[in-house]
Amino acid sequence: MISHDCSLADFARALRDKDYFEVIRLADLEATEAERLGLKARLDPARRLRCGKEYAEQLKQVIFYLRYRVVPRGLSPRDLEIFQSLSPIERSRRVL
């Protein structure tokens, strides 16, 4: 996994210099790994809760945002900033 703490901010920092298609591919792989972690019985309950279904859903929302530019309902302003930091359109606006 890219983010060992299952943090969306850590994930975004690691992908800061990647292109659009690479970000989507890595987010998909990370979501798959998070879902698998959520199903492991031998994993401690705190990590399973933090790295399981909830983190996978956040990553799926990132992918949906990047593909369709649709902001999920109830998204916090902090999470929106993280989503925008992964978007190549938003990155180009910040440079100008």
Buried (B, 14 or more C-beta within 10 A) or exposed (E): BBBEEBBBBBBBEEBEEBEBEEBBEBBBEBBEBBBBBBEEEEBEEEBBBBBBBEBBBBBBBBBBBBEEEEBBEEBEEEBEEBBBBBBEEEBEEEEE
